Amino acid sequence: MARRKGQEIDGVLLLDKPEGLSSNHALQRARRALDAKKAGHTGTLDPFATGLLICCFGKATKICGAMLNVDKSYRATLSLGSETDSGDLTGTVVQKAPEQFTGITEEALKCVLPRFIGEIEQIPPMYSALKRDGKPLYEYARQGIELEREARKVKIYNITITHFSAQEIVLDVFCSKGTYIRTLAQDIGRALGCFAHLTALRRTSVGPFKLSDAMSLGDFQQTENPQSKLLSLHDLPLDLLPEKLRQKEIL
């Protein structure tokens, strides 16, 4: 059977990705709702994570490269007292705080967080899409294989405590490209001496785009005219567009 080509549709959808879907599955559902021929997104969210996914269609896919280099913001929920192999609630617990652990103080947290502000080094998690010999690291991890990974420099511009309790904290993180929030949570837990892992992660901004302007996948699929919900090329910051498209938009 010949594959349906779809329509030539140009534009950007600010999508609030739901929990439980991969970024590509969310993108493809949005593409089918539009009947768009060409689609891409500007940066993966883990299936358990939610929040802003920039879905690009047609000519707008040309901004995907530039968008990979922008800063991002997240709201991260950390459970204290245990660490998992994946760094989040989907993994297996590999380290636990002593049985007598009853939680941390807010003062202890405030003493630790400044260590993670500015340029820091992170060792990428095994459960990541980084490739070694053509295979993503997560494929090795699923086979129980752990490989040496070189530390990478990233920048954390700001961390704000938005909720605190002795065994669960919520942090707003503003960071550079390439930052692994799962690794940040893990490292904060180790610095506190009690271990930690993510139980929720929500991306709140990607470059100039904000989650507050995004639309849920369900609402997008049910709207009568989904194309009307897209940002046009005229709506995009010019510095995100390749030179050829930039000149056309100026004209």
Secondary structure as GFF3:
##gff-version 3
##sequence-region A 1 251
A	DSSP	beta_strand	11	17	.	.	.	ID=ss1
A	DSSP	alpha_helix	23	34	.	.	.	ID=ss2
A	DSSP	beta_strand	39	41	.	.	.	ID=ss3
A	DSSP	beta_strand	50	57	.	.	.	ID=ss4
A	DSSP	three_ten_helix	58	63	.	.	.	ID=ss5
A	DSSP	alpha_helix	64	67	.	.	.	ID=ss6
A	DSSP	beta_strand	72	80	.	.	.	ID=ss7
A	DSSP	beta_strand	82	84	.	.	.	ID=ss8
A	DSSP	beta_strand	93	96	.	.	.	ID=ss9
A	DSSP	alpha_helix	106	112	.	.	.	ID=ss10
A	DSSP	three_ten_helix	113	116	.	.	.	ID=ss11
A	DSSP	beta_strand	118	122	.	.	.	ID=ss12
A	DSSP	beta_strand	131	132	.	.	.	ID=ss13
A	DSSP	beta_strand	135	136	.	.	.	ID=ss14
A	DSSP	alpha_helix	137	142	.	.	.	ID=ss15
A	DSSP	beta_strand	152	165	.	.	.	ID=ss16
A	DSSP	beta_strand	168	175	.	.	.	ID=ss17
A	DSSP	alpha_helix	181	192	.	.	.	ID=ss18
A	DSSP	beta_strand	196	206	.	.	.	ID=ss19
A	DSSP	beta_strand	209	210	.	.	.	ID=ss20
A	DSSP	three_ten_helix	211	213	.	.	.	ID=ss21
A	DSSP	beta_strand	215	216	.	.	.	ID=ss22
A	DSSP	alpha_helix	217	222	.	.	.	ID=ss23
A	DSSP	three_ten_helix	226	229	.	.	.	ID=ss24
A	DSSP	three_ten_helix	233	235	.	.	.	ID=ss25
A	DSSP	three_ten_helix	238	240	.	.	.	ID=ss26
A	DSSP	alpha_helix	243	250	.	.	.	ID=ss27
###
